[in-house]
Amino acid sequence: MEALNKQISARRNDTQLNTEPRQVLYIEDNPANIRLIEVFFSRYPQVTFHNCVSAEDGLEFIHQQRPDLILMDINLPGMSGIEATRILKNSDEFKDIAVIALTAAAMQENKDSAKGLFTAYVTKPIDFTQLTQLVRPYL
């Protein structure tokens, strides 16, 4: 029994996350989606969650406080998430920030227009097991 407890303890230690403070920015205009992702990140005590409801506000935020990870909706009021991500990826200062698309834009044409732009492309409804695996390296 003691050996089993040591194995379980070792596994838990193998999966521990970084404890350094992390900043996550979610650019999304739908309040229900914002709340859902906010609750998802609440289980990570080292993460400070931020939200901007437009790409323009998100880009301004990024210039003020560089996040460790950006979650980006595609269909936003004003500038699209694709346009905002292109701006980031064309910037020497911000091109290395991971940007994960979280979007209802699930049509192949949407995915094709975003090909190679995002670190990952996740369609809604969100598979939280998949999202956990995708965000873990940045936390």
N, C-alpha and C positions, 0 to 999 in steps of 0.2 A: 504493500500500500504506500509506503514511504517513497519507493521508486516512482510510482505513478504520480504522486504529488510533486516530485521534483521535475518530472516530464511536463506536467501541466504548468508549473511555475516557469520553467524554461521557455515554453511556448509563449506564455504571456509576455515574458521579457523580450522575446524575439520580435514581437509585434508592437512594442511600445513606440509611440510617436515622439518626435522631437518636442521638447518642452519650451523651446525658444518661442517668443511671441511671433505670431503670424498675422498678416493682414489679408483678408479676403474681400474682394469687391464683387458684388453682384449687380450687373446693369440690367434692370428689368422694370417694366412699368405696371405689371399686374400685381396688386396687393396680395392676392392669395398665393401666388407663386413666391413672392418675396418672403412671406411668413413661413411657407413650407421649407425653403432653403435656410432661413434663419434658424428654424428649429433643428434642422439637420446639423448645422454647424455648432449649435449650442452644446453638443456632446464633446466638443474639442475645446478644453479650457484655455489652450494657448492661442486660440483664434479670436481675433476681433473682426466682427462681421460688419461690412458697410454696404449700403445700397444707394444707387443712383437710378432715377427713373427715366433718364434719357442718355443717349450716347454722348451728347455734348457735355452734360453734367459729369458723366463718367470720365471723359477725357480731361476735364478740368481737375477732377479729384485726383486722377493718376499723376498729374503734374505737381500736385501739392503733397500727396502721400502715396508713395510708390507701393502698391500692393504686391504680395508674394504670389497671388493667384487672382485671376479675373474669370468670373462666370458671365457669359454674354448672351443675352437674348438676341435674336436676329431681327424680329419685327418690332421695332421701337418707333415711338413718335419722332418725327424729324429724321435725323441720320440713322441709317440701319446699323445693326451690329456688325455686319460685314464691312461696311464703310469704316466704322470706328476701328475695327481690328486691323484693317489695311493700313490705317494711319499709324497705329501702334507698331505694326511689323515693319513699316518703312522708316521708323525712327530709331536711330542708333541707341538712344537712351532707354527705350522701352521694348525693343524687339525681342528681348530674351524673357519677358514675362509670359508665363503660361496663360493661354486664353482658351477656356473650354466653352463651346457653344452649348447652351441649354435652350432648346427651342421647340416650338410646335411645327416648324417648317421642315416636315418630314419627306416632302416630295424629292425625287431623285434630282430634279433640276436645282432645288435649293442646295442639296448636298454637293452637287457638281460646282455650283458657283462659289462654294466655300472651300473647295478641295485645296489642301495644302496650307490653308490659312490658319486653322485652329489646331491647338494641341489635341483636341478631341471634339467630336460632334455628337451630342446626346440629345435625342428627341424625347419630347414629352408624350405621354406620362413618363416621368423619370424612374428609371430602375436604380434604386438607391444602393444596391449591391455594386452595380457598375460604377456609380458615381463615387462611392467610397474608394474603390480601387483606383479610379482616375485622380482623385484629389490627394490621396495619401502621400505621394512623393513630394508634394509641395507644402505639406503641413509638418 
